[in-house]
């Protein structure tokens, strides 16, 4: 019978048949092989392989390259075996992707995991010597850095995972040596281990116990002090509670430390240990998951948010189980920030990092019971030992994390019900949550409501993607470009990638293109990055009332809108308007700029108006008409405080019914100051309207200018004049002499009308 091919990943990637080594091809072909081997028995789509080998910057030729590499691998590996055996163990096409099926003895990684599981069972049954032999067999399978020189984000993640597994096995071997009473023999290797890995607390604890058992109490205490200083200087944290407890026991010569249990005593000790009932699920060699996706190499800014999250999570594990939350609109960079912080905090969590994308912004969010299956597998629970229901899975998960330091990153969360079953139950671990909506029912120690970048950070991101020389050559155009991206990281990354892929384009050329709203829509998409698709996910989660409010407020509320103005536009009571606006804030579709004032991000406003045009929404014009009437009425009421003896409703026949009323001049002045920009925007919108009611809107716009004209010491002439000129011109063209005359009056009047408001009111 033909022999099976053996694959080696714990070193340079190799494939051997008997004594012969088979060609595995260039590095990227090896990356395809690794992707299939480490997902053996599962089909991997071509797109999944592309992401694993190249990541988000994959070239256009990536799909063709994957198919070529798969063909070469099938040819190199399959023709070396008999036909039936080749079908079973080489690269086979499955659906839109590929699959490999290998036995546990064919792949060194699977052999290591099998040996680790056997060692765990041996230790649990009291076979300490047998367990040590099995662990040593597993460690001898390493022949260097895993997946050496294999490129791609998947290989990078797996290298970290396999290295973490090797370190965990080494620490398990030290534990077994101490149980066997081999303290003196273990000390040299432990010294070398902590020198090479100076922040791993478990190894330091083992060295302290070995030194103390060997009669070297001073050296054991010095080991603790060296670690304490290093953790303080490099990470700003103290050693863990367990290590500090061991230090205190050594200081007071705790007799329990002298009673070293030998292998024959291990079974009763294990049976009496806390949590022994769970040992059927807990492997003795606890896997160390390293599931964090790679952090963005061009991560920019966010220094305050990074510091806040690091402080909250890094220093909060001893006193509790900290949960930190990052929320914000789509595309603002929540995941990038979370991954950046999580990677910085990895030294704090030596027992591993778990990651799950909960898909909260999509149509099918992940169920916590499914996420727990994945987490339990990562923590070493065999598939046939995973409990059937959510409560039991969550309980086992909490048991496995008890006494360990694990960081859990839950990305794109929809609501608290997704998160609660995934929270650890004891101190030491920490959870970082990201999501678009604000989730108030989680017990968080820190919350970052992420906003867009500041201009300098936005320019730095642009430069990091398209090149610093191009930004330095066109600084003003670069500022205009990031401004027209609304300082949104996703939008900046998209336009920067456009520039990077088009070296003949100038920044000014693209900035000028983005000045047009219609052109912005097509420019905000490249590859799988699409600003409007990102916003669409959030929009689909709104209720019908929230969606209507989102669209209509975007149509009329520029640059922002007050609660009372929104109530008028939406034709609802003010308290109902406030509830709707606040629900949009919680959904990260609207932001608060001041008490009772709300604003759409410029790109969200573009998205809303695009939807309005696509659905031919007549309600937008009706909302504008209601808002304009409200502004005219309220501005007229405010203007009566400027000249009480000359009410506008008589002098200019303004309609002052239906708006707000004011009890004093200060309140009127404050309203004018806060609404001036929005009122000017409403006037300009009236000049752009068409169809039935156009002349009536022009009259309202002219009346609003007349009322605002009473506050010329509050509103600058340069602010009013261009708007009045447009109204006069459009009204004249429409044959509306009344509105044209009123607009011209505003252009020729002086500022005396505002004096009584401030001197006599």
Phi, psi and omega in degrees: 000139181294147179282158176276151172286136176254135182247136180241121177244346183274065185149214172290144181289123183221155172227127184233141174237106188065234178266359183263138176263132181266152180285127177253002171085187182289172186307316183290328174293322175298323179297322176295316179299315180299317180302321181281321181294317183281357171239035186304138180086356180238141176284136178241123181294159177300318178298322178296322177293318178301313179298322182291325186270320185247336184078198186292344181262033183297140178287165179297337183271005188297316182299315179297322179296319179299315181295323177294315180296320179297320178297316180295319179295318179299320180291316184290324185265323187286323185284355179274351184236169174297161187302310183293317180294324179296319179299327185280330191235007176250191183281124179236149178279132178223112180060236180263015183215210185221163182209147170234143176238119181230151178280164184296339179268355182273336186239125184298328179296318178294324178296318178299313182295324177293317179297321179297318179294319178296321178297322179297316180294321179296318180295317181298328181270005176097359180274071185296316180296318178296318179300318181295320178300317180294319179297318179295322176299319179296315182295328181290348179283347175283134178236024182138195179296129179300143176054042185304128176066013175276125184275171172106153182296326180294315178298322179298315179296318182290325175302315180296319180296315182290325175293320177296322178295319179299316180295321179296321178294320177298316179294325176295320178297319177298318178302316181294322176299319180292322177296329180275002178079018183265054186295310184298319180292331182280337187301312181302315180293323178294319177301316179295322181296312183288335175292319180284331182231075192289351182250003180276110187288328181298317179297322177296320178296320178296318178296319178299317180293320180295315180297317181296317179294336179270009179083015182251065183300316182299318179295324178296316179293322179294324176301317178297315183296320179298316178294318181301316180295318182295316178298320180293317183287321186268327185239346182071029180230167176261163174301162183294165179301317181299318182290322177295323178296317177299319178300316180294322179294322177292321179300320184262014177053052181303121182300332182298332180290337180279340183274070181288125183276134177273174186302322183291341179269351186299320183300315181292325178295318180295324181291328182273349186291149176301139178079013182300333181297336181269357188294341176297336179259335188270117178289143179295321174267091186291122176300150178249096182293144176225071192267359184296127170298162182294148177278151180296127179294335182255025177304135188228137170070212179063029186301317182294317180294319179300313181297319181296316181291319179298316180296316184294319184272314186294327183256000186260358188285331183289320184272347182187195177244090188290140173239124177243146187232137175240123178232163180160170183294162178299137177086003185274350174102030182294313182295319179300317179295315182299316180293322178299314179292317183299319179293324176295330184270358183307319179299336178287340189236074186293343181271003171122176180223129177254144181222139174213133171269110185275358173060031185295334181274352181264181183284341183230079181296149181293141176273138183301328179295327177287321178298321180296326176301315179295315181297317181297321177297320179294334179268008172098010181275121178299152184302323183283356178252005178284125180300162186278330187246165185300315184298316181290323177297316180296321179295318178295318178302314179295324179295318181292330181274347182299127180081003180247160179249098183233136175261127180247120177252114180252109189260142174058060181275142177268315183206175185293333182295334175289329191270319190306315180293346184261006179274133173298163183254359185217168181296159175112318178267170180212158183230133175242124187242135172239152178180154179290312181285155173279124181251104188272345187271003176272143179279086186261149174263345178205143177224126176249114175269095193286129178254179177293170180289155169283159187306317182295322177293321179297318178295322179295319177295316178303315182294323183292334182265313185263350177114129182295330182295321181293320179292319180295330181284335181226066186297319182290319177296323179296318178296319178297321182296310182292330176294319179286347170273003181064020181060019180277124184305317181300315181295319179296319180297322180294309182292327178295321177293325175299314179295318182297326181273357180227078186297342180276347179285148170261158177296323180298321180300315181287323178298318179295324178295322181287351177293337179266127184299320181295320180290330180299326183300312181285330181287340183270032178213131174206126182060230179266008177263122184210116182297313184293324176295324177298316179291326182300322179300317179290320182299322183291345179269355179283150172289170181300317181292320179294319180297318178298315180296318180302314183291313185290321178295322176296326182290327188243340189267080180232133356285340177210183184210145177272165179298316182294321178293320178296321178300318178296315182295323183273351182060048177225166175295157184296322181291328176292319178299318180297318178298318180294316181295318180292325177294326176290325175297314180297331179273006179062032176251000182205153179233155179265125180256341178192165177307125178065022176228137187228153182215140169276142166299146186302322180284329173294324177295318176302315180300314181297316182291329174296318178294321179299315179295321182294329182260002181052053186283106179287340182297338180295316180292322178296321177296320178295320179298318179294320179295317181298317178297319178298317181293319179297313182298314184289320178296324177296319178295322178293322184292335178296338177282344177282319179223079184305330183278354183228066184303139184293329183295339176266314185293322185237006179056046178276149176272110181250024179267132170102352180263196177282160175235154186237145182265346178202172184292325181298317179297319178297316180296318180297320180296315179300316182297321183282332186259358187302310182296317180295322179295317178297320178296322179294322177297314181296323177298323179296324180290336181270354183289159179223175173078196182302140178087002183299314182292325177296324179290323177297322178296316178298319181297317179294320178297321179296321177296320179299315180294316180293334182298337178292348185243044184290345172275351177259329181240123185294148178300321181296337179281325185272320190303311181300323180292317179296323178298318180295317180298316181299316182292314182292320180296319179297318180295331180272000181077021181259085185293328180298309182294322179297320181294319180294320179294320179293327177299316179301322182291332186256354184280162180257190186264005186296332185298336185274348188299315183302330182299323187261337182260334184236352184283000000 
